[in-house]
Amino acid sequence: MNEKYISQENKLNETLKKLVIARIEASMSPMLKLSIGSDGSLTKEQMINHVRDGDNIGRRIIQTHLNFVKAQATGHLIAALNTVQ
């Protein structure tokens, strides 16, 4: 891999981290906890720390947010909500 590609990938990763952290800060109450599989419950601050660190849990949180945004953008979220009665 060349250095330019690695630099662009690092910038993208940092941008995604900032986006997800902003979404968590804006939409999650500090009183709530999120359970991620067998990793236990995470507070808002713990989620933000994992995203900042870029560890396995942080990457899963980022991927979940990306999946949600993609579902919104493609209309899949609205279609799924419209099927709920």
C-alpha positions in Angstrom: 0.0 0.0 0.0 1.2 3.4 -0.7 1.4 6.2 1.9 -1.2 8.3 0.2 -3.8 5.5 0.4 -3.0 4.9 4.1 -3.2 8.6 4.9 -6.7 8.8 3.2 -7.9 5.7 5.0 -6.7 7.2 8.4 -8.5 10.4 7.6 -11.7 8.5 6.7 -11.5 6.5 9.9 -11.0 9.6 12.0 -14.0 11.3 10.2 -16.2 8.3 10.9 -15.2 8.3 14.6 -16.1 12.0 14.8 -19.4 11.4 13.1 -20.4 8.5 15.3 -19.3 10.4 18.5 -21.3 13.4 17.5 -24.4 11.1 16.8 -24.0 9.4 20.3 -23.6 12.8 22.0 -26.6 14.3 20.3 -29.0 11.3 20.5 -28.2 9.3 23.6 -29.3 10.2 27.1 -26.5 9.9 29.7 -29.1 7.9 31.8 -29.3 5.1 29.2 -27.0 2.1 28.7 -26.5 0.1 25.5 -26.0 -3.6 25.6 -23.7 -5.0 22.9 -23.9 -8.8 22.8 -21.9 -10.5 25.5 -19.8 -7.4 26.1 -22.2 -6.1 28.8 -23.9 -2.7 29.1 -22.1 0.5 28.1 -22.8 4.0 29.2 -22.7 6.9 26.8 -19.1 7.8 27.9 -17.9 4.2 27.6 -19.3 4.0 24.1 -17.6 7.3 23.1 -14.3 6.0 24.6 -14.5 2.7 22.7 -15.1 4.6 19.4 -12.2 7.0 20.1 -9.9 4.1 20.9 -10.9 2.3 17.7 -11.0 -1.1 19.5 -13.2 -4.0 18.6 -16.3 -2.7 20.5 -15.7 0.8 19.0 -15.5 -0.6 15.5 -18.8 -2.5 16.1 -20.5 0.7 17.3 -19.2 2.5 14.2 -20.5 -0.2 11.9 -23.9 -0.2 13.5 -24.2 3.6 13.0 -23.1 3.2 9.4 -25.7 0.5 8.8 -28.4 2.7 10.3 -27.4 5.7 8.1 -27.3 3.5 5.0 -30.8 2.1 5.9 -32.1 5.7 6.2 -30.4 6.8 2.9 -31.7 3.9 0.9 -35.2 4.0 2.3 -34.9 0.5 3.9 -35.6 2.0 7.4 -38.8 3.6 6.3 -39.9 0.5 4.5 -39.3 -1.6 7.6 -41.1 0.9 9.8 -44.1 0.9 7.4 -44.5 -2.9 7.8 -44.8 -2.7 11.5 -48.4 -2.7 12.7 
